[in-house]
Amino acid sequence: MSQDRQIQISVPSLGEAEWQAMREPIESGWVTQGPKVAAFEAAFAELHGVTEAVATTSGTTALHLALAALGISPGDEVIVPSFTWIATANVVLYCGATPVFVDVDPVTFNIDVTSLRSALTPKTRAVIPVHLFGLCADMDAVREALPAGVAIVEDAACAAGASYRGQAAGSMGEFGCFSFHPRKTITTGEGGMLITQDAALAETARQLRNHGAEVPDAVREHGPRPYLIADYESLGFNYRMTDMQGAMGLVQLAKLNGFIEERARWASWYRTELSGLDWLRTPAEPEAGRHAWQAFVCSVDPASAPLPRNALMDGLQKRGISTRPGTHAVHLQGYYAKRFGLAPKDLPNSLAADQNSLALPMHNCMSEEDYAYVVAILREIAG
Ligand SMILES: *Cc1c(COP(=O)(O)O)cnc(C)c1O
């Protein structure tokens, strides 16, 4: 096999259709949030079985908007799994609230409900279950664990197109938040989406996305007048998506099912091919639902692996195969560890996932030869 094959961990699948779609806003001159964003929102809502979708500038700003719309503020606690992307916790701090870290299940990498239960206090206002790598958290168990009045904001950044027991990712809490960063399955460069079934919450999120702008009562009563501009009754942001991104998102969204199907086939192939490596645990399949396969994240057993995980990753890199840890444990990051006095062992499964997880290349620009090469080199390095 060729020694100079280069396989990236993730490559966005973009082409002529995305290029052409972006011509229209550019040629019409309507480049900020407009008809393309509106169409993208409508299509995204429909695909996820909800009535409301609000496009944003990123997954992070979608999460921030969700918490802001719920009124999360200083003194409130928001429960967050440690093994996630740092943005899940950062948005809690943006609201002046306190992130309370809980552990994850070692097999699914998703929020551990026992840990969640023990973190609840009278100050708990919300929990952010993360559908990590495209696998939905156990939402029935999460819901059962929560007292009335605690909101659920799903971090579905990796989970566009995923489902849990017949319900779409993002449709099971007060809000679901998605990302269109190029590391996710579909992309708009940067970008995000907030979905909800609650029209009033959606309206609040739309206002906050646009500096807090509200339609004045006079406009509601008498219609638009040149001198009637928006009212501002709350502190908002500018989290509006551009219409170029909306146009690109529409094209990408139409490809989402195909992307997931292709990834699911290769995930199944990887699982079979790698089953002989008993020190490597391949990712869990959902019991009832659809995995969106944003990433294929394995776990290296430090006790039985022929090489430490990092040496394995170095070895793969030398052969042109890029890998990454699944993600990081946020409680290990200096800012959080220092500010909240957190020790690595406080959340042992998140620590282990941080140290032992291994994402193998999986995306929609990989060939059959690429997949075969990854497996062959992994087997070879493992001796
Ligand atoms: C990517 C990601 C985010 C942030 O999304 P951006 O669009 O990069 O801001 C948040 N949470 C999780 C779990 C993610 O994977």
Ligand as a Chemical Component Dictionary entry (heavy atoms), coordinates in Angstrom:
data_LIG
# 
_chem_comp.id                   LIG 
_chem_comp.type                 NON-POLYMER 
_chem_comp.pdbx_formal_charge   0 
_chem_comp.three_letter_code    LIG 
# 
loop_
_chem_comp_atom.comp_id 
_chem_comp_atom.atom_id 
_chem_comp_atom.alt_atom_id 
_chem_comp_atom.type_symbol 
_chem_comp_atom.charge 
_chem_comp_atom.model_Cartn_x 
_chem_comp_atom.model_Cartn_y 
_chem_comp_atom.model_Cartn_z 
_chem_comp_atom.pdbx_ordinal 
LIG C1 C1 C 0 -18.710 21.931 17.949 1  
LIG C2 C2 C 0 -19.342 21.890 19.272 2  
LIG C3 C3 C 0 -19.818 23.048 19.917 3  
LIG C4 C4 C 0 -19.584 24.430 19.388 4  
LIG O1 O1 O 0 -19.999 24.658 18.092 5  
LIG P1 P1 P 0 -19.332 25.858 17.249 6  
LIG O2 O2 O 0 -20.182 25.941 16.037 7  
LIG O3 O3 O 0 -17.931 25.456 16.953 8  
LIG O4 O4 O 0 -19.388 27.086 18.081 9  
LIG C5 C5 C 0 -20.471 22.896 21.125 10 
LIG N1 N1 N 0 -20.641 21.687 21.690 11 
LIG C6 C6 C 0 -20.193 20.563 21.119 12 
LIG C7 C7 C 0 -20.425 19.250 21.783 13 
LIG C8 C8 C 0 -19.503 20.626 19.904 14 
LIG O5 O5 O 0 -19.029 19.499 19.358 15 
# 
loop_
_chem_comp_bond.comp_id 
_chem_comp_bond.atom_id_1 
_chem_comp_bond.atom_id_2 
_chem_comp_bond.value_order 
_chem_comp_bond.pdbx_ordinal 
LIG C1 C2 SING 1  
LIG C2 C3 SING 2  
LIG C2 C8 DOUB 3  
LIG C3 C4 SING 4  
LIG C3 C5 DOUB 5  
LIG C4 O1 SING 6  
LIG O1 P1 SING 7  
LIG P1 O2 DOUB 8  
LIG P1 O3 SING 9  
LIG P1 O4 SING 10 
LIG C5 N1 SING 11 
LIG N1 C6 DOUB 12 
LIG C6 C7 SING 13 
LIG C6 C8 SING 14 
LIG C8 O5 SING 15 
# 
